[in-house]
Amino acid sequence: MLIVQVCILISLLRRLAEVHRAGSLQPDMTAPIAPAQAAGLAVASGAAQGRPLPDAGLQMPAPVPDAQHLRGPAVASAARPQSQASVAASSAGGRKSKGLSLGVACGVGQDAVLLHVASLIRNSDSHVVLFVESPAMRSLLDQEGIASARVTLEAVSLPLAQPWEHCHLDSARFRLYKNYFERTGAAGQYDYVQLSHVEDVVFQGDPFAWVAGQPTGLHFFGDEPSHTVSKDTGLKQVLQQAFGQDTVARLQSEVVLPAGYIIGNADAVQRYVDAVATEVQKAPVCQKKGSDQVVHEVLARRWLQEASSGNPAHVHEWGNSPVWTGGHIARGAVTMDQEKRVVNKQYQPYLVLHQYDEHDDLWRVLANRILKNRMQQRSDAKQKEHCQGYEVAAGDMRGYDVSHTPADGEEDCCAACSKETACSSFIFSASRKHCWLKKKGGLRIPPHQGEDLLLGARKT
């Protein structure tokens, strides 16, 4: 009987000890509760890094850091979910911004530069790097209400150093891009990079949002299907001089892949820039306009054929891609919706318009929509000035181009020239309703017989 009582007593003592130990593990109800605890979520150590929470079927978005612009001011990042690449970078402790746009604005008219930058900034939260000869572009961006804090201006001294001093800027731009990647480490700071002509590319949407949903690698965009290498006489000539007749024969039935717009993962774009810069420097035709196009044609085909070798590449057909190339579309054949946006076969707006400057009506629509302040100032100047500061007479001028723009009359040209810092004269054609702005140094020559050209020169 005594033994039984001792056993009962030991059992009671053990039970009291368990109750005391359990009580010491209860939470302090007076302590503040973390948000994740209050929501009943078991937070693993990797949850804040964007990894899935166990058994919850949820993904906690990683905190988005302020985007540190390369060689530019910091800008508060947008409150939006990160792409998968950004989340992966955050998990690894990296800091990436979503998109970087690279373009060369040297020798490009102010209207074209403003159209390019304003349309991208207003449709995307990307960072824009422009290579320029003058920092005056900053004030122009501010005047147009463009978020210039998201634009870095890289000063360029022309001509470039050897061996690039004789290369056309269309080709030499790849040396500028290569140097920028090497100097800044941009491929490690951005998910995606686009290489874009500045003079003839505008945006109707966000190309970086599109590419985030595409396969990894480079993305090329085909020209209008009927525009093949064999039909482009200038391209064929330069292609033959650079790579030989065999290359022309091999590519002649291929649809042209314009070099004016490329986008892809940052590391893939850097590898491509390195490859193009190397080939352009070796090409015997780098001084010719279009030499970048022939190198691009050859390398793009090579990358498409060798995608499994670590350089994945994809080509998107005209009409079924986010990029519209209009250089070979008939005048008046541009399809627009009710909001005057260029649309594809499915009546969806294109994100990128390339070679829009081949269509004056489209150009006017874009300028009036994107550059409202500048167009209003030009209209006011047209009404006020009536070309009083210009001597206008029949004439022409070869070369010395600054830019060109649609114009209904010579007054439009006067107003456009007055707003363009480098412009000292213009050529106007009434039949083509267009004017060409010229810089100093050109000589007036008589127009060819039958041409309706007027030359307006600033009065000194």
Order of alpha helices (4+ residues) and beta strands (2+ residues): alpha-alpha-beta-beta-alpha-beta-alpha-beta-alpha-beta-alpha-beta-beta-alpha-beta-alpha-alpha-beta-alpha-alpha-beta-beta-beta-alpha-alpha-beta-beta-alpha-beta-beta-beta
